[in-house]
Amino acid sequence: MADPRQLAKVLELADKELEAAQLQLRSAQSQANALREQLKSLEAFRMDYVRQAAEKTGDKLAANHYQQYYHFVARLDGAIDQQHQQIQAADQAVGQFQQQWQKIQQKQKALALLIDKEHARRRARADRREQVELDEFALQQFLRRQT
């Protein structure tokens, strides 16, 4: 079995790798949340613009103003659609970083378990050796008493 000190170094590297994966995951989640906030702002702006335009329709908009209004709303709708696509891509990235983080975490846990098992195996072996020595010592004392 491998030396626990060597395994500890490998575990330390796995811990650093896990930490880096956590930072990537948090960054991706933060970016996805920022994109969602931008989407909310875009949707709120669109709703306000449409509401204000609807209030002005009582004033009878000129044809060119109506056309500008229609084009602007269409551009806002395009920006909202694009924002949805960016959010979807960001969510996919979050999913990938989540999977990567889980894989690294499993590796790190497996290494920690392996180290624990090796320590337990070595302790058991040392305990058996100690017990053999104690038995041998007790037998020697018994034999001395007999003679």
C-alpha positions as CSV (number, residue, x, y, z in Angstrom):
1,M,0.0,0.0,0.0
2,A,1.1,3.6,-0.6
3,D,2.8,5.6,2.1
4,P,0.2,7.8,3.9
5,R,2.5,10.8,3.6
6,Q,2.5,10.5,-0.2
7,L,-1.2,10.0,-0.2
8,A,-1.5,13.1,2.0
9,K,0.3,15.1,-0.6
10,V,-2.0,13.8,-3.3
11,L,-4.9,14.7,-1.1
12,E,-3.6,18.2,-0.6
13,L,-3.4,18.6,-4.4
14,A,-7.0,17.3,-4.7
15,D,-8.1,19.8,-2.0
16,K,-6.5,22.6,-4.1
17,E,-8.2,21.3,-7.2
18,L,-11.5,21.1,-5.4
19,E,-11.1,24.7,-4.1
20,A,-10.4,25.9,-7.7
21,A,-13.4,24.0,-9.0
22,Q,-15.6,25.7,-6.3
23,L,-14.3,29.1,-7.3
24,Q,-15.2,28.4,-11.0
25,L,-18.6,27.1,-10.0
26,R,-19.3,30.2,-7.8
27,S,-18.1,32.5,-10.6
28,A,-20.4,30.7,-13.1
29,Q,-23.4,30.9,-10.7
30,S,-22.6,34.6,-10.1
31,Q,-22.5,35.3,-13.8
32,A,-25.8,33.4,-14.4
33,N,-27.4,35.4,-11.6
34,A,-26.1,38.7,-13.0
35,L,-27.6,37.8,-16.4
36,R,-30.9,37.0,-14.8
37,E,-30.9,40.5,-13.1
38,Q,-30.2,42.1,-16.5
39,L,-33.1,40.2,-17.9
40,K,-35.4,41.4,-15.2
41,S,-34.2,45.0,-15.9
42,L,-34.8,44.6,-19.6
43,E,-38.3,43.1,-19.1
44,A,-39.2,45.9,-16.6
45,F,-37.9,48.5,-19.0
46,R,-40.0,47.0,-21.8
47,M,-43.1,46.9,-19.7
48,D,-42.6,50.5,-18.6
49,Y,-42.0,51.6,-22.2
50,V,-45.1,49.8,-23.5
51,R,-47.2,51.2,-20.6
52,Q,-46.0,54.7,-21.3
53,A,-46.7,54.3,-25.0
54,A,-50.1,53.0,-24.3
55,E,-50.9,56.1,-22.2
56,K,-49.7,58.3,-25.0
57,T,-52.0,56.5,-27.6
58,G,-54.8,58.7,-26.4
59,D,-52.8,61.6,-27.8
60,K,-52.9,60.0,-31.2
61,L,-49.4,59.0,-32.3
62,A,-48.2,60.0,-35.7
63,A,-47.4,57.1,-38.1
64,N,-43.7,57.6,-37.9
65,H,-43.8,57.7,-34.1
66,Y,-45.8,54.5,-34.1
67,Q,-43.2,52.9,-36.5
68,Q,-40.3,54.0,-34.2
69,Y,-42.2,52.6,-31.2
70,Y,-42.8,49.3,-33.0
71,H,-39.1,49.0,-34.0
72,F,-37.9,49.9,-30.5
73,V,-40.1,47.3,-28.9
74,A,-38.9,44.8,-31.5
75,R,-35.3,45.6,-30.6
76,L,-36.1,45.2,-26.9
77,D,-37.8,41.9,-27.6
78,G,-34.6,40.8,-29.5
79,A,-32.4,41.9,-26.6
80,I,-34.6,39.9,-24.2
81,D,-34.4,36.8,-26.4
82,Q,-30.7,37.2,-26.6
83,Q,-30.5,37.5,-22.8
84,H,-32.5,34.3,-22.5
85,Q,-30.0,32.6,-24.7
86,Q,-27.1,33.9,-22.6
87,I,-28.8,32.7,-19.5
88,Q,-29.3,29.3,-21.0
89,A,-25.6,29.1,-21.9
90,A,-24.6,30.3,-18.5
91,D,-26.9,27.6,-16.9
92,Q,-25.2,25.0,-19.0
93,A,-21.8,26.2,-17.9
94,V,-23.0,26.1,-14.3
95,G,-24.1,22.5,-14.8
96,Q,-20.8,21.5,-16.3
97,F,-18.9,23.2,-13.5
98,Q,-21.2,21.5,-11.0
99,Q,-20.4,18.1,-12.5
100,Q,-16.7,18.8,-12.5
101,W,-16.8,19.9,-8.9
102,Q,-18.7,16.8,-7.9
103,K,-16.2,14.6,-9.7
104,I,-13.3,16.3,-8.0
105,Q,-15.1,16.1,-4.7
106,Q,-15.6,12.3,-5.1
107,K,-12.0,11.9,-5.9
108,Q,-11.0,13.9,-2.9
109,K,-13.3,11.9,-0.6
110,A,-12.0,8.6,-2.0
111,L,-8.4,9.7,-1.3
112,A,-9.3,10.7,2.2
113,L,-11.0,7.3,2.7
114,L,-8.0,5.5,1.3
115,I,-5.7,7.4,3.7
116,D,-8.0,6.6,6.7
117,K,-8.0,2.9,5.7
118,E,-4.2,2.8,5.4
119,H,-3.8,4.5,8.8
120,A,-6.3,2.0,10.3
121,R,-4.4,-0.9,8.7
122,R,-1.1,0.3,10.0
123,R,-2.5,0.8,13.5
124,A,-4.0,-2.7,13.4
125,R,-0.6,-4.1,12.3
126,A,1.2,-2.2,15.1
127,D,-1.4,-3.3,17.7
128,R,-0.9,-7.0,16.6
129,R,2.9,-6.6,16.9
130,E,2.5,-5.0,20.3
131,Q,0.2,-7.8,21.4
132,V,2.7,-10.5,20.1
133,E,5.4,-8.7,22.1
134,L,3.3,-8.6,25.2
135,D,2.4,-12.3,24.8
136,E,6.0,-13.2,24.3
137,F,7.0,-11.1,27.4
138,A,4.3,-12.7,29.5
139,L,5.4,-16.2,28.3
140,Q,9.0,-15.4,29.2
141,Q,8.0,-14.3,32.6
142,F,5.9,-17.4,33.1
143,L,8.8,-19.6,32.0
144,R,11.2,-17.8,34.4
145,R,8.8,-18.3,37.3
146,Q,8.5,-22.0,36.4
147,T,12.3,-22.6,36.7
